[in-house]
Amino acid sequence: MAKKSERYQNEKVTFSNPFAALVGAGASASEASVPCELPEKTAPAPDVRLPKVRSARIERAHRGGKTVTVVTFHGTPSDDEKNAWLKAFKKELGVGGSIEDGVVCLQGDQRERLKN
């Protein structure tokens, strides 16, 4: 039996080019190979003061048996402050959450993690 390298030397390997149709459709080969331009990044949002947590309680009622942590804050923070807090918490600890009826709801029992 021939060596592996000898078996494949005479075979011609062909690859399908998904952009070959572009060259035949009026676009030149140089236009078909130009990388697409990425949109410019928008300016980051200004830093928003994160509100202090007043209380965190868990609920299971009306949620299909799933546990959620309901978080309330000192004072009445604005919606932007709540959204900034929720986004930072979700990113830092890898949990899901949303704002429902003016309170922040996080998936799972997160009371101990909120204390730290």
N, C-alpha and C positions, 0 to 999 in steps of 0.2 A: 504494500500500500504506500502511496506517495505521502510525503510530508504535507502538513496542512498548508504551509506557505506555497508549495508547488501546486496544490489543487486549485487555489484561488487566483493564481497569477494570470491565467488566460481568461477568466471571467470578467466581463465589464459590468461594473456596478453603476446603476443609474438611480438618480434621485429625482423625485418630483419637485418641481419648483412652483409654489403656489402663486408667484408673482410673474410667471412667464406670460400669462394672459395680458398683463398690463403693458408689456413691451409690444405685443402685437396689436393692442387696441389704440395705438397712437402715442402712448407715452414712451419716451426714450428710455434706454437702459439706465442712464444716469439719473433720470427723474424717479425711476422705480426704486433705486437704491438709496435715495435720500431719506435719512431718518426723520420721523415725524417730530415736530417741535412740541415741547411740553408747554402748557400754559404757565404763565408766571404765577408764583405763589402770592397769595394775598397777604396783606400785613397782619401780623398776629393781633388778636383782640387785646385790648388793654387789660392789665391785671385788675381783678376784682377782689375786694376784701372778702375773705371767706367767713361766714357767720359761725358763731360758737354754738355747739350742740347743747340744747337744754335737756332733752330726754330722748331715749331710744327704747321702744317697746316692740315686742313681737306680736304678730297677729297671724291667725290661720283661718279666721272666719271668712267665708265667701271667696275663697281662693283655691278651692279644690284640694284642700289639705296641705298646700304648700305654705311654708313659713316665710314671712317677709318681716323686715325690720322697718318700723315706721319712725322717722326721725323728725323731731320738732326743734326749733331754734329759739334762742333768746331774742326778744323783740320781734319785729316783723321785717325780715330781710326781703329785699326785692327779688323778683324772678331771676334777674341776672346773677345775683349772688347765690341763689339756690342752684341754678344751673351750673355755675362754676364749681360749687362744692360737690355736686353730684358727679360732674365730669372728672374732677380730680380724684374723688373716692373710687369711682369705677375703674379708672386707669391704674391707680396705685394698688388696689387689692384684687382686681380682676373679677368683679361681681357685676351683675346687671342691676338696673334700677330705673326708676322713672319718678316723675312728679305727678301725684294724683291729688286733686282737691286741695292744693296748696301745701301738702306735706310730701316729704321725700320718702319713697318706698324702695328698699333695697332687697334683693333676693337673698334668702337665707337668714340665719340668725347671726347678725354681725355686731351684737352688743359688746362683746369683749374686744373686738377689733376697733370699735369706736373709742374705747377708753384710752387706747395707746396712741 
